[in-house]
Amino acid sequence: MNPLLTPFDTAPFTKIKNEHFKPAFLQAIDDAKAEIDAITANEEAPTFENTIEALEFAGQQLDRISSVFFNLNSAETNEEIQKIAQEVSPLLSEFSNDITLNEALFERIKSVYEQKDNLNLSVEQDTLLDKKYKSFSRNGANLPPDKKKRLREIDSELSKLKLKFGENVLAETNKFEMHLTDEKDLEGLPEGEKEAASALAHAKNKEGWLVTLDYPSYIPFMKYAKDRNLRKKLSLAFGSKGFHGDKFDNQEHVLNIANLRFERAQLLGFKTHAHYVLEERMAQTPEKVYDFLNELLEKAKPAAKREFEQLENFAKELDGVECLQKWDSSYYSEKLKQKLFDLDDEKLKPYFKLENVISGVFKVAEKLFGLQFEEVDDIEKYHEEVKTYRVYDTDKKFISIFYADFHPRKGKRGGAWMTSYKPQYRLNGANVRPHISNVCNFTRSTPSKPSLLTFNEVTTLFHEFGHGLHGMLADTTYPSLSGTSVYWDFVELPSQIMENWCYEKEALELFATHYETGEPIPMKLVQKIKESATFQEGLQTLRQLSFGLLDMSWHGIDPSGIENVKAHETEAFKGTQLYPDTPETCMSTAFSHIFQGGYSSGYYSYKWAEVLDADAFAYFKEKGIFDRDIALKFKENILSKGGTENPMVLYKRFRGAEPRVEALLERAGLIKKAS
């Protein structure tokens, strides 16, 4: 019996073996094809119910298998799973094309779409119909046969290239180790970080200390290690992933992905890949994105230059550094921050024990949205470190399953993300509740200390939990419109707004207590957290804008003339560059967000969503950060609605007006608040 082909509620992780996946995919694809055939063979005239709704709920088993498999490929992968991914990705791409290029199916959808004004559809039904029609028209349904064939080839090739890109980044991350045997090399590192480096070495049967490219190892070393040469070595290793001209090199993959995306957009009648993508975004056009990024750049660059000069002068004064380099950035920023605010992560970390922060984010969710989290041990896990919860509202009504996975492992990609194992939807009178997961890479506990988070890790946890709430509180009819299935430049609003509570005294009092004494975090530290919130905001903004502009440089043009990945990237960074370039490094070859994930032509959305979140949180601040009326409006108009309506309509219903760019600039201290 294949556990993936037997109906299941929570994912049956303990029963699944790698050999189950490919047969399950093949069977589920066949079953989904049969469901599509049943729709096209229906002799009744096409209706919303027998065509659009029937298509929406077709292939559910395939969707569940895919979510289990690809989530494992991100959080608990191995060579065998990666090999299966390379085999099944083209099959899934081909199946997807079989649907979008199915002429009989499209004719039925088109027939319903052309009658839409007379069908008396609800807002959600109207959105679903529009989405289904566009998913066909935007993916080649109106193309002649020869172009449809080419589209299939492109999609199959892209699916393989994106996977290979990600595998190379992971392999590069895993293969690098900086093995240190002289304790002098760790000068400046806090005791907890030394202990973590020692534990890493011990786990690999090595003497001394190990530093890796995983964030919990990499970031503290770059921030605290006094030895400039070792910081340089680590920085160059981190910045050159996929850029070594060896078997893990991604330069050719970057060029191929960019060119295939451009060719695909042209086939579909769009000027560039960015024009194609942005048609279905709040921003709508590349021109609007450039206007938005350049407006922020104009406001942020003067501040960034001042901050850079201040950092340069500080490093020169402190250590005689004549030319500030990228590997000096975190180290001297941390030193300067300590000098200006008498605040460093080592003073804060004892107040942010991981278990307390988890409890804190749950308490914030309870105060705002009436949610209660109950940790349980009867839900199967893919790794023993995963925590599992059942989520209820105040009336003990079941809301969601929640998985949480917090520490780095060999088979887990870096970064932090939210994902879903099962979406929320309504079917046959039942409101099927979602299964949501947060995955992060935080420092582990050591023999003498529990897992203590940096403040940045605290905000990361709150951020991903915000995405989680978007999934957990979903309340729509159709799975493809549920939870985080929204425009890409709207999806970061629920996550980014949650970070704001980390800076507020009322919220910190709920969970920030010393792990040894139980003392609450001193108010002077809370005040310093708030004061330091805009420290080097100009530089941080410039950095984010540089990533957005790099993304658009790959996707907002015809890339066929680009021959050298590094040269192209250097040109794209010109307007935002303050640090000297390092010829050995290249960001594009490890820019997984845009070349593996879904952020191509969408990296700007982080700043776009910051405007939304700054404006939305200003509303909370007016009334009180735990005001239940505003929280209810946010839940009912943003979190529960998913992608059922245009996001600007939803936002205005919550806020009463469109978001103001000034709200972000004011919060960042880049302009003065209007009185």
Secondary structure, DSSP 8 states (H G I E B T S, - for coil): --TTTS--SS--GGG--HHHHHHHHHHHHHHHHHHHHHHHH--S---IIIIIIHHHTTTHHHHHHHHHHHHHHHHS--HHHHHHHHHHHHHHHHHHHHHHT-HHHHHHHHHHHHTGGGS---HHHHHHHHHHHHHHHTTTTTS-HHHHHHHHHHHHHHHHHHHHHHHHHHHHHHH-EEEE--GGGGTT--HHHHHHHHHHHHHTT-SSEEEESSHHHHHHHHHH---HHHHHHHHHHHHTTT-SSSTT--HHHHHHHHHHHHHHHHHTT-SSHHHHHHTTSSS-SHHHHHHHHHHHHHHHHHHHHHHHHHHHHHHHHHH--SS--GGGHHHHHHHHHHHHHS--HHHHGGG-BHHHHHHHHHHHHHHHH--EEEE-SSS--SSTT-EEEEEE-TT--EEEEEEEE-S--TTS-SS-EEEEEE--EEETTEEE--EEEEE-------SSS--B--HHHHHHHHHHHHHHHHHHT---S-GGGSTT-S-TTTTTHHHHHHHGGGG-HHHHTTT-B-TTT--B--HHHHHHHHHGGGTTHHHHHHHHHHHHHHHHHHHSS-GGG---HHHHHHHHTGGG--S---TT--SGGG-HHHHTSS-TTTTTHHHHHHHHHHHHHHHHHHH-TT-HHHHHHHIIIIITTTTSS-HHHHHHHHHSS---HHHHHHHTTSS----
